[in-house]
């Protein structure tokens, strides 16, 4: 799996292109896993008027959005976060994105049917 840098992030802010600072970034990767096509999107940046910062991770399985996480903060004091981005491959196995390391992990659950508590990192890369 190889990360690809993309400089077209400013088109996501069609109504306010001047607000997004030049440090905005977008990286993505594509790979096949166990017969399924996986696409990972990571993007983020900062803007002004009022100031804001954002980051988002998206996991697509076979062209369908299957996992998502985001972080947002504004200079006026609002914001929020959801972490990590997780997409279920089957009942006991998932892909998880560690955005700070730009790593995709294959993780197993502690027990079937539990939505949190992933315990074992099986694959980095």
C-alpha positions in Angstrom: 0.0 0.0 0.0 1.4 3.4 -1.0 0.0 6.8 0.1 -0.6 9.3 -2.7 -0.5 13.1 -2.1 -3.3 15.1 -3.8 -3.3 18.9 -4.0 -6.9 19.3 -5.2 -8.4 19.7 -1.7 -9.4 23.3 -2.3 -12.2 22.2 -4.7 -14.0 20.8 -1.6 -14.6 24.5 -0.5 -16.3 25.7 -3.7 -18.3 28.3 -1.8 -15.4 29.6 0.2 -12.1 28.9 -1.6 -10.3 31.9 0.0 -10.9 30.6 3.5 -8.8 27.4 3.1 -5.1 27.9 3.8 -2.4 26.5 1.5 -1.4 23.9 4.2 -4.5 21.8 3.5 -3.6 18.2 2.7 -5.1 15.1 1.2 -3.6 11.6 1.0 -5.2 8.5 -0.2 -4.4 4.8 -0.8 -5.9 1.9 -2.6 -5.4 -1.8 -2.2 -7.1 -5.1 -2.4 -7.7 -7.2 0.7 -9.2 -10.7 0.7 -11.0 -10.0 -2.6 -12.3 -6.6 -1.6 -11.3 -3.2 -2.9 -10.2 -0.8 -0.2 -9.8 3.0 -0.6 -8.6 5.2 2.3 -9.0 9.0 2.2 -7.2 11.2 4.8 -7.6 15.0 4.5 -7.4 18.1 6.7 -6.3 21.7 7.0 -6.9 25.0 8.5 -8.9 28.1 7.4 -9.8 31.6 8.5 -12.7 33.9 8.9 -13.4 32.7 11.6 -10.5 30.3 12.1 -11.1 26.6 11.9 -9.1 23.3 11.6 -10.4 19.9 10.4 -9.3 16.4 9.7 -11.3 13.5 8.3 -10.6 9.8 7.6 -12.8 7.7 5.3 -12.6 4.0 4.6 -14.4 2.7 1.5 -15.0 -1.0 0.9 -15.9 -1.9 -2.6 -16.7 1.8 -3.4 -19.1 2.1 -0.4 -18.3 4.4 2.5 -17.9 1.9 5.4 -15.9 3.8 8.1 -15.4 7.4 9.0 -13.9 9.6 11.7 -13.4 13.3 11.9 -12.1 16.2 14.1 -13.1 19.8 13.9 -12.3 22.9 15.9 -13.1 26.6 15.5 -11.7 29.7 17.0 -15.1 30.6 18.5 -14.8 27.6 20.8 -16.8 24.8 19.2 -15.6 21.5 17.8 -15.7 17.8 18.2 -14.0 14.5 17.5 -14.8 10.9 16.6 -11.9 8.4 16.5 -10.8 6.0 15.1 -12.1 5.3 11.6 -13.2 1.7 11.5 -14.7 -0.4 8.7 -16.0 -3.9 9.4 -14.8 -6.5 7.0 -16.9 -9.2 8.8 -18.3 -9.7 12.3 -15.0 -10.4 13.9 -12.5 -8.4 11.7 -12.1 -4.7 10.8 -9.8 -2.2 9.2 -8.8 0.7 11.5 -7.0 3.9 10.4 -4.4 5.4 12.8 -4.4 8.9 11.2 -1.4 10.3 13.1 0.9 7.5 11.7 -1.1 7.2 8.5 -1.2 3.4 9.2 -4.0 1.0 8.3 -4.4 -1.8 10.8 -6.3 -5.1 10.6 -7.8 -5.7 14.0 -9.9 -8.4 15.7 -12.6 -7.9 18.3 -12.5 -9.3 21.8 -15.6 -11.2 21.1 -18.2 -11.3 18.3 -20.9 -8.7 18.5 -19.0 -6.1 20.6 -18.6 -2.8 18.7 -15.6 -1.5 20.6 -12.5 -2.9 22.3 -10.4 -4.0 19.4 -7.5 -5.9 20.9 -5.0 -7.3 18.4 -3.1 -5.4 15.8 -2.5 -7.9 13.0 -1.2 -5.8 10.1 0.5 -2.5 9.7 1.3 -1.0 6.3 
